[in-house]
């Protein structure tokens, strides 16, 4: 593998993990974990709507994001990182 291809694969891998973090961790924190860490962002959201409603909304968003990741993003990344050049094209 040339140096340029390795750099490209490294960038793809970094973007993969950033995608996971942005799609899944924020709704997970706002729906489940915020009660364990003192509220934080939920304190501001609770000014607009009840906390239980916000947690339900972000829980639904977490499920939707997980489905998008599992069915849409993961297969594309698996194909991109496969060793078979015909599948990656």
Order of alpha helices (4+ residues) and beta strands (2+ residues): alpha-alpha-alpha-alpha-alpha-alpha
